[in-house]
Amino acid sequence: MMYQLTWKILPGLRGMSCSEFSATATTSPNNEQGVALECLNEAERDLVLRELETHFAPQRFSNNASAFETVKTYVIERAARKTQS
């Protein structure tokens, strides 16, 4: 199943943070303005969302664009590692 990933980028004292990741099933993923990911089922989707929350919780970014591109790159690289396994 394809999912469109969304999250919040919030300001903080040490920089921008990413949190509240969610994924909505989609038939037309948008990788131009968002991040799409493929999961076998809802259980895998939930696992990925927990992984994203854990990975990005301690990270801070200087601006929204940096935060967005970092999450997008992480998801793309994760998918590439998954296909190599």
N, CA, C and O atoms as CSV, one atom per row, in Angstrom:
chain,resi,resn,atom,element,x,y,z
A,1,MET,N,N,0.834,-1.186,0.000
A,1,MET,CA,C,0.000,0.000,0.000
A,1,MET,C,C,0.875,1.245,0.000
A,1,MET,O,O,1.931,1.284,0.631
A,2,MET,N,N,0.422,2.239,-0.707
A,2,MET,CA,C,1.131,3.523,-0.716
A,2,MET,C,C,0.493,4.458,0.310
A,2,MET,O,O,-0.729,4.515,0.454
A,3,TYR,N,N,1.348,5.181,1.010
A,3,TYR,CA,C,0.906,6.144,2.010
A,3,TYR,C,C,1.565,7.488,1.762
A,3,TYR,O,O,2.718,7.561,1.338
A,4,GLN,N,N,0.825,8.541,2.030
A,4,GLN,CA,C,1.373,9.894,1.975
A,4,GLN,C,C,1.715,10.282,3.405
A,4,GLN,O,O,0.856,10.269,4.287
A,5,LEU,N,N,2.968,10.623,3.624
A,5,LEU,CA,C,3.470,10.943,4.959
A,5,LEU,C,C,3.300,12.430,5.250
A,5,LEU,O,O,3.580,13.278,4.403
A,6,THR,N,N,2.845,12.727,6.444
A,6,THR,CA,C,2.759,14.118,6.902
A,6,THR,C,C,3.325,14.202,8.318
A,6,THR,O,O,3.396,13.200,9.030
A,7,TRP,N,N,3.722,15.399,8.713
A,7,TRP,CA,C,4.238,15.629,10.057
A,7,TRP,C,C,4.199,17.122,10.333
A,7,TRP,O,O,3.973,17.932,9.434
A,8,LYS,N,N,4.423,17.467,11.592
A,8,LYS,CA,C,4.455,18.874,11.977
A,8,LYS,C,C,5.894,19.297,12.200
A,8,LYS,O,O,6.707,18.552,12.747
A,9,ILE,N,N,6.187,20.507,11.764
A,9,ILE,CA,C,7.479,21.126,12.026
A,9,ILE,C,C,7.185,22.302,12.950
A,9,ILE,O,O,6.500,23.256,12.580
A,10,LEU,N,N,7.724,22.206,14.162
A,10,LEU,CA,C,7.408,23.199,15.185
A,10,LEU,C,C,8.665,23.927,15.652
A,10,LEU,O,O,9.729,23.321,15.777
A,11,PRO,N,N,8.537,25.232,15.911
A,11,PRO,CA,C,9.695,25.987,16.413
A,11,PRO,C,C,9.948,25.662,17.881
A,11,PRO,O,O,9.029,25.319,18.625
A,12,GLY,N,N,11.192,25.775,18.276
A,12,GLY,CA,C,11.574,25.564,19.667
A,12,GLY,C,C,12.773,26.431,19.993
A,12,GLY,O,O,13.302,27.124,19.124
A,13,LEU,N,N,13.195,26.392,21.225
A,13,LEU,CA,C,14.325,27.213,21.650
A,13,LEU,C,C,15.629,26.807,20.969
A,13,LEU,O,O,16.503,27.647,20.755
A,14,ARG,N,N,15.765,25.532,20.630
A,14,ARG,CA,C,16.995,25.049,20.003
A,14,ARG,C,C,16.863,24.866,18.496
A,14,ARG,O,O,17.796,24.382,17.857
A,15,GLY,N,N,15.733,25.241,17.917
A,15,GLY,CA,C,15.527,25.093,16.479
A,15,GLY,C,C,14.208,24.401,16.182
A,15,GLY,O,O,13.416,24.138,17.086
A,16,MET,N,N,13.984,24.114,14.928
A,16,MET,CA,C,12.749,23.472,14.480
A,16,MET,C,C,12.811,21.973,14.777
A,16,MET,O,O,13.864,21.344,14.671
A,17,SER,N,N,11.657,21.417,15.152
A,17,SER,CA,C,11.592,19.983,15.407
A,17,SER,C,C,10.476,19.356,14.573
A,17,SER,O,O,9.513,20.024,14.195
A,18,CYS,N,N,10.626,18.066,14.296
A,18,CYS,CA,C,9.625,17.316,13.540
A,18,CYS,C,C,8.940,16.334,14.485
A,18,CYS,O,O,9.597,15.630,15.252
A,19,SER,N,N,7.619,16.297,14.418
A,19,SER,CA,C,6.878,15.368,15.274
A,19,SER,C,C,5.496,15.120,14.690
A,19,SER,O,O,5.131,15.682,13.657
A,20,GLU,N,N,4.742,14.278,15.363
A,20,GLU,CA,C,3.366,13.948,14.978
A,20,GLU,C,C,3.285,13.413,13.548
A,20,GLU,O,O,2.469,13.863,12.743
A,21,PHE,N,N,4.146,12.447,13.256
A,21,PHE,CA,C,4.145,11.818,11.943
A,21,PHE,C,C,2.860,11.015,11.760
A,21,PHE,O,O,2.391,10.353,12.686
A,22,SER,N,N,2.305,11.084,10.564
A,22,SER,CA,C,1.132,10.274,10.231
A,22,SER,C,C,1.227,9.896,8.754
A,22,SER,O,O,1.950,10.523,7.981
A,23,ALA,N,N,0.486,8.863,8.385
A,23,ALA,CA,C,0.506,8.387,7.002
A,23,ALA,C,C,-0.909,8.024,6.593
A,23,ALA,O,O,-1.605,7.283,7.288
A,24,THR,N,N,-1.322,8.562,5.449
A,24,THR,CA,C,-2.662,8.341,4.924
A,24,THR,C,C,-2.559,7.530,3.633
A,24,THR,O,O,-1.765,7.850,2.749
A,25,ALA,N,N,-3.361,6.491,3.538
A,25,ALA,CA,C,-3.365,5.676,2.321
A,25,ALA,C,C,-3.702,6.558,1.117
A,25,ALA,O,O,-4.556,7.441,1.198
A,26,THR,N,N,-3.017,6.302,0.000
A,26,THR,CA,C,-3.236,7.098,-1.203
A,26,THR,C,C,-3.074,6.243,-2.457
A,26,THR,O,O,-2.317,5.272,-2.473
A,27,THR,N,N,-3.788,6.617,-3.486
A,27,THR,CA,C,-3.620,5.972,-4.783
A,27,THR,C,C,-2.800,6.848,-5.721
A,27,THR,O,O,-2.404,6.413,-6.803
A,28,SER,N,N,-2.548,8.089,-5.299
A,28,SER,CA,C,-1.746,9.000,-6.118
A,28,SER,C,C,-0.714,9.710,-5.233
A,28,SER,O,O,-0.926,10.853,-4.828
A,29,PRO,N,N,0.399,9.035,-4.933
A,29,PRO,CA,C,1.422,9.620,-4.078
A,29,PRO,C,C,2.043,10.867,-4.703
A,29,PRO,O,O,2.195,10.950,-5.922
A,30,ASN,N,N,2.393,11.822,-3.868
A,30,ASN,CA,C,2.966,13.081,-4.327
A,30,ASN,C,C,4.367,13.225,-3.734
A,30,ASN,O,O,4.523,13.667,-2.596
A,31,ASN,N,N,5.375,12.853,-4.508
A,31,ASN,CA,C,6.749,13.007,-4.045
A,31,ASN,C,C,7.335,14.367,-4.399
A,31,ASN,O,O,8.445,14.689,-3.974
A,32,GLU,N,N,6.619,15.156,-5.159
A,32,GLU,CA,C,7.094,16.495,-5.496
A,32,GLU,C,C,6.913,17.463,-4.326
A,32,GLU,O,O,7.804,18.257,-4.025
A,33,GLN,N,N,5.761,17.391,-3.676
A,33,GLN,CA,C,5.465,18.312,-2.587
A,33,GLN,C,C,5.306,17.604,-1.250
A,33,GLN,O,O,4.928,18.220,-0.254
A,34,GLY,N,N,5.593,16.329,-1.233
A,34,GLY,CA,C,5.446,15.564,-0.012
A,34,GLY,C,C,6.334,14.346,-0.036
A,34,GLY,O,O,7.278,14.251,-0.820
A,35,VAL,N,N,6.013,13.416,0.841
A,35,VAL,CA,C,6.796,12.199,0.940
A,35,VAL,C,C,5.837,11.013,0.926
A,35,VAL,O,O,4.930,10.922,1.754
A,36,ALA,N,N,6.050,10.116,-0.017
A,36,ALA,CA,C,5.238,8.913,-0.099
A,36,ALA,C,C,6.084,7.732,0.331
A,36,ALA,O,O,7.294,7.704,0.108
A,37,LEU,N,N,5.434,6.759,0.950
A,37,LEU,CA,C,6.145,5.551,1.324
A,37,LEU,C,C,5.257,4.347,1.093
A,37,LEU,O,O,4.030,4.431,1.146
A,38,GLU,N,N,5.905,3.228,0.835
A,38,GLU,CA,C,5.171,1.996,0.583
A,38,GLU,C,C,5.354,1.068,1.775
A,38,GLU,O,O,6.471,0.850,2.244
A,39,CYS,N,N,4.248,0.531,2.254
A,39,CYS,CA,C,4.260,-0.417,3.367
A,39,CYS,C,C,3.402,-1.615,2.988
A,39,CYS,O,O,2.438,-1.490,2.233
A,40,LEU,N,N,3.761,-2.759,3.514
A,40,LEU,CA,C,3.005,-3.975,3.218
A,40,LEU,C,C,1.608,-3.956,3.833
A,40,LEU,O,O,0.653,-4.481,3.262
A,41,ASN,N,N,1.511,-3.332,5.021
A,41,ASN,CA,C,0.237,-3.318,5.744
A,41,ASN,C,C,0.262,-2.216,6.807
A,41,ASN,O,O,1.247,-1.487,6.932
A,42,GLU,N,N,-0.810,-2.102,7.558
A,42,GLU,CA,C,-0.902,-1.059,8.583
A,42,GLU,C,C,0.090,-1.272,9.715
A,42,GLU,O,O,0.571,-0.303,10.303
A,43,ALA,N,N,0.401,-2.506,10.025
A,43,ALA,CA,C,1.370,-2.793,11.085
A,43,ALA,C,C,2.754,-2.256,10.707
A,43,ALA,O,O,3.444,-1.660,11.535
A,44,GLU,N,N,3.153,-2.473,9.449
A,44,GLU,CA,C,4.439,-1.937,9.002
A,44,GLU,C,C,4.401,-0.415,8.985
A,44,GLU,O,O,5.372,0.235,9.372
A,45,ARG,N,N,3.287,0.156,8.539
A,45,ARG,CA,C,3.134,1.619,8.548
A,45,ARG,C,C,3.322,2.168,9.961
A,45,ARG,O,O,4.041,3.146,10.162
A,46,ASP,N,N,2.677,1.539,10.929
A,46,ASP,CA,C,2.783,1.996,12.315
A,46,ASP,C,C,4.214,1.880,12.830
A,46,ASP,O,O,4.682,2.742,13.574
A,47,LEU,N,N,4.903,0.821,12.435
A,47,LEU,CA,C,6.304,0.638,12.815
A,47,LEU,C,C,7.164,1.768,12.244
A,47,LEU,O,O,8.016,2.317,12.943
A,48,VAL,N,N,6.943,2.110,10.987
A,48,VAL,CA,C,7.693,3.201,10.346
A,48,VAL,C,C,7.411,4.526,11.055
A,48,VAL,O,O,8.332,5.308,11.286
A,49,LEU,N,N,6.168,4.782,11.396
A,49,LEU,CA,C,5.829,6.036,12.076
A,49,LEU,C,C,6.521,6.124,13.437
A,49,LEU,O,O,7.023,7.185,13.808
A,50,ARG,N,N,6.551,5.026,14.175
A,50,ARG,CA,C,7.259,5.026,15.464
A,50,ARG,C,C,8.751,5.251,15.257
A,50,ARG,O,O,9.386,5.974,16.024
A,51,GLU,N,N,9.307,4.631,14.223
A,51,GLU,CA,C,10.727,4.806,13.905
A,51,GLU,C,C,11.030,6.271,13.592
A,51,GLU,O,O,12.035,6.810,14.057
A,52,LEU,N,N,10.176,6.906,12.816
A,52,LEU,CA,C,10.377,8.316,12.475
A,52,LEU,C,C,10.307,9.201,13.717
A,52,LEU,O,O,11.138,10.092,13.892
A,53,GLU,N,N,9.325,8.961,14.572
A,53,GLU,CA,C,9.201,9.745,15.815
A,53,GLU,C,C,10.468,9.611,16.656
A,53,GLU,O,O,10.997,10.603,17.156
A,54,THR,N,N,10.946,8.388,16.806
A,54,THR,CA,C,12.137,8.132,17.621
A,54,THR,C,C,13.379,8.757,16.997
A,54,THR,O,O,14.182,9.379,17.692
A,55,HIS,N,N,13.534,8.594,15.707
A,55,HIS,CA,C,14.722,9.105,15.016
A,55,HIS,C,C,14.783,10.636,15.032
A,55,HIS,O,O,15.848,11.216,15.246
A,56,PHE,N,N,13.642,11.282,14.806
A,56,PHE,CA,C,13.660,12.737,14.662
A,56,PHE,C,C,13.380,13.502,15.951
A,56,PHE,O,O,13.551,14.721,15.980
A,57,ALA,N,N,12.961,12.836,17.002
A,57,ALA,CA,C,12.657,13.530,18.263
A,57,ALA,C,C,13.824,14.383,18.771
A,57,ALA,O,O,13.595,15.525,19.170
A,58,PRO,N,N,15.062,13.882,18.777
A,58,PRO,CA,C,16.156,14.698,19.320
A,58,PRO,C,C,16.765,15.697,18.330
A,58,PRO,O,O,17.578,16.535,18.720
A,59,GLN,N,N,16.384,15.615,17.073
A,59,GLN,CA,C,17.018,16.459,16.058
A,59,GLN,C,C,16.378,17.842,15.994
A,59,GLN,O,O,15.179,17.995,16.222
A,60,ARG,N,N,17.196,18.848,15.680
A,60,ARG,CA,C,16.716,20.215,15.501
A,60,ARG,C,C,17.249,20.736,14.177
A,60,ARG,O,O,18.342,20.369,13.745
A,61,PHE,N,N,16.464,21.596,13.537
A,61,PHE,CA,C,16.790,22.117,12.216
A,61,PHE,C,C,16.735,23.641,12.233
A,61,PHE,O,O,16.040,24.244,13.051
A,62,SER,N,N,17.474,24.244,11.322
A,62,SER,CA,C,17.527,25.703,11.278
A,62,SER,C,C,16.318,26.318,10.587
A,62,SER,O,O,15.984,27.477,10.835
A,63,ASN,N,N,15.649,25.534,9.705
A,63,ASN,CA,C,14.480,26.077,9.010
A,63,ASN,C,C,13.583,24.933,8.512
A,63,ASN,O,O,13.966,23.764,8.555
A,64,ASN,N,N,12.386,25.297,8.041
A,64,ASN,CA,C,11.410,24.311,7.573
A,64,ASN,C,C,11.938,23.486,6.406
A,64,ASN,O,O,11.752,22.270,6.369
A,65,ALA,N,N,12.596,24.142,5.454
A,65,ALA,CA,C,13.086,23.438,4.267
A,65,ALA,C,C,14.106,22.372,4.645
A,65,ALA,O,O,14.078,21.265,4.109
A,66,SER,N,N,14.990,22.699,5.553
A,66,SER,CA,C,15.991,21.738,6.006
A,66,SER,C,C,15.324,20.543,6.683
A,66,SER,O,O,15.705,19.398,6.438
A,67,ALA,N,N,14.345,20.801,7.520
A,67,ALA,CA,C,13.621,19.730,8.208
A,67,ALA,C,C,12.906,18.837,7.190
A,67,ALA,O,O,12.997,17.612,7.265
A,68,PHE,N,N,12.205,19.444,6.251
A,68,PHE,CA,C,11.469,18.683,5.240
A,68,PHE,C,C,12.403,17.805,4.425
A,68,PHE,O,O,12.142,16.615,4.251
A,69,GLU,N,N,13.490,18.382,3.923
A,69,GLU,CA,C,14.418,17.636,3.070
A,69,GLU,C,C,15.099,16.512,3.835
A,69,GLU,O,O,15.364,15.454,3.265
A,70,THR,N,N,15.387,16.720,5.115
A,70,THR,CA,C,16.021,15.681,5.916
A,70,THR,C,C,15.084,14.502,6.115
A,70,THR,O,O,15.507,13.351,5.999
A,71,VAL,N,N,13.817,14.770,6.414
A,71,VAL,CA,C,12.839,13.686,6.567
A,71,VAL,C,C,12.650,12.974,5.238
A,71,VAL,O,O,12.636,11.744,5.195
A,72,LYS,N,N,12.506,13.717,4.167
A,72,LYS,CA,C,12.298,13.121,2.847
A,72,LYS,C,C,13.478,12.218,2.477
A,72,LYS,O,O,13.275,11.101,2.001
A,73,THR,N,N,14.688,12.686,2.690
A,73,THR,CA,C,15.879,11.896,2.387
A,73,THR,C,C,15.921,10.631,3.236
A,73,THR,O,O,16.260,9.559,2.736
A,74,TYR,N,N,15.582,10.749,4.504
A,74,TYR,CA,C,15.575,9.588,5.398
A,74,TYR,C,C,14.608,8.523,4.886
A,74,TYR,O,O,14.947,7.340,4.846
A,75,VAL,N,N,13.412,8.940,4.497
A,75,VAL,CA,C,12.404,7.992,4.023
A,75,VAL,C,C,12.846,7.344,2.716
A,75,VAL,O,O,12.673,6.138,2.539
A,76,ILE,N,N,13.405,8.114,1.812
A,76,ILE,CA,C,13.880,7.570,0.533
A,76,ILE,C,C,15.015,6.578,0.756
A,76,ILE,O,O,15.029,5.509,0.145
A,77,GLU,N,N,15.967,6.920,1.624
A,77,GLU,CA,C,17.089,6.020,1.905
A,77,GLU,C,C,16.612,4.758,2.623
A,77,GLU,O,O,17.141,3.672,2.388
A,78,ARG,N,N,15.617,4.899,3.494
A,78,ARG,CA,C,15.056,3.743,4.196
A,78,ARG,C,C,14.424,2.786,3.179
A,78,ARG,O,O,14.605,1.571,3.266
A,79,ALA,N,N,13.695,3.331,2.234
A,79,ALA,CA,C,13.059,2.508,1.201
A,79,ALA,C,C,14.109,1.800,0.359
A,79,ALA,O,O,13.929,0.636,-0.001
A,80,ALA,N,N,15.204,2.484,0.040
A,80,ALA,CA,C,16.268,1.877,-0.754
A,80,ALA,C,C,16.917,0.724,0.003
A,80,ALA,O,O,17.202,-0.320,-0.584
A,81,ARG,N,N,17.154,0.903,1.310
A,81,ARG,CA,C,17.729,-0.182,2.127
A,81,ARG,C,C,16.779,-1.363,2.186
A,81,ARG,O,O,17.211,-2.515,2.147
A,82,LYS,N,N,15.484,-1.082,2.280
A,82,LYS,CA,C,14.477,-2.133,2.363
A,82,LYS,C,C,14.468,-2.980,1.095
A,82,LYS,O,O,14.360,-4.204,1.167
A,83,THR,N,N,14.581,-2.337,-0.066
A,83,THR,CA,C,14.562,-3.086,-1.326
A,83,THR,C,C,15.827,-3.893,-1.534
A,83,THR,O,O,15.809,-4.886,-2.262
A,84,GLN,N,N,16.928,-3.488,-0.910
A,84,GLN,CA,C,18.198,-4.219,-1.030
A,84,GLN,C,C,18.215,-5.453,-0.142
A,84,GLN,O,O,19.010,-6.366,-0.367
A,85,SER,N,N,17.354,-5.491,0.857
A,85,SER,CA,C,17.342,-6.631,1.800
A,85,SER,C,C,16.694,-7.843,1.203
A,85,SER,O,O,16.603,-8.880,1.860
